[in-house]
């Protein structure tokens, strides 16, 4: 299955979305997550780089400057399952709808794979994800995890 990196449909205002790994500003992603994301505070650069290398990554980039302004990481087999994680919008771009647009671009990018389930966890952004179609688990008692912290 093809994996387009950027298309006209993957834009929002002055931003474009891309899955091109060469465009990622890895240092910026690490800084954002390790210093300002409650779920990744203190994450090492090595851990972040390994996570990026093993995932499908989305960046939001200002079309004129090329500056990266948002990020999302998807762990997936591209067949049955995906885990959306590490969604982050730079503080200067929050409140513009960029986060919702980014998650919409992720959803739309994954749609052709016919995944049975796309999961995520959030403590404070339920409204963003609900706009894109995410819902609480119907039977959370069926789910289990190893390595709970």
N, C-alpha and C positions, 0 to 999 in steps of 0.2 A: 504494500500500500504506500502511496506517495506521502511525503511529509513536507508540505509547502512551508517555506520559511516566512514569507510575507506576501500578502495579497491585498488588493484594495479594500476587501471586506473586513480586513483586520485593522481598522483605524478607529480613533475616537478624538475628535477635535484636532489638536495639533500633534497628537500622538499616533504612532504606528506600533503594531505588535509584531514580534518576530520570535521564532523558535531557533534562529541561527545561533549556535553556540559560540561562534566567533565574535558576535556582537556583545555578549554578556560582559558587564563590568563586574568581574568576580570580587574585586576588592570592595566595591560599593555594596554589593549584595551581602558580603560578609559583615561589613560595618553596620548596615541597616539591621540585619538579623541579630548579630551578637551584642549590639548595644541598645536596641530599641524594640525588639520583638519579644514579648513575655515568654514565648515558647522556645526561644533559641538564645536567650541571654547567656553570654560566655561561651557560645559554640566556637570551637577552634577553627582557624582558617583551613586546616587540613581536613577536618570533618566536613566543612562546608563545601570544599572543592570536590571531595569524594561524593557528596550528595548530588552536586551538580552533574558530575560525570556519569552518575548512574540514573539520571532522570531526563525527562523531557522538560525543558525550561522555556518559559515565556518572559520576554522583556518588553516593556513599554518604553519607547524612545521618542523624544521630541523630534519631529520631522525636520526642523531647520538646524538644530544644534547637534543632534545625534545623542544628546544626554539621556541616560537611562533614568526613568522616573518611577518605574514600578516593576515588580518581579513576581512570578509565580512558578512553582515547581510541581511537576506531576510525576508520580511514581506509577508506572503502568506496564502491563504486558502487551498492551495494544490489541488485546483480544477479548478479555472478559472483565478486567478490573482496573480501576485507577484510584489513586489517592492524591487529592489536591492538597498541597501544603505550602508553607513558606510564602504565602501571599502577603506582599508588602507594597504599600504606596508611600513614596517619599512625602514627608510632612508638608512640603510646599505644594503638593498636587492633591492633597486630600480635600474632599468636599466638592470635587469637580465631576464626579461620576466615573472617574478613571478606574477605580477598583471594580465597580460593577461591569464596566466595559471590558476590563481585563478578564474577569471570570467568565463573561459571556463569550469572549474570544476563545478561551480555553474550552468551554463547553462545546462550542461550535466546531473547534478543531478536532475534538475527540469523537464527535457524533458519527462520522463515517466508519469508525472502528466497530460500532455495534456493541459497545461495552455493556455488560449487564448492570454494573454498578460503579458509580463514582462517589467516593467518600471524602469527607473532610471533617475536621474538628475545629471548633471556634469557641472562644469564651465571650466574645463581645461583638461579633459582626454578623449575627444571624440575619438581620435585615438585608444586608448586601447579598448574601447567598440565596435568600428566599426569592429575591427579585429575579434570579436566574433559574429558579426551579428546584433548588435544594429544599428538602423537608427533613424534619426530625425522623429518626429511625422509628419504624412502626413497632418493631419488636427488639428493643435494645437488650433484652435479657438473653437473646440468642447469640449476641456478640461477646467475644472474649479477647483478651490481649495478654501478651507475654511481655514482661519488662515494664510494668506500670510504675510510674514515678509520680 
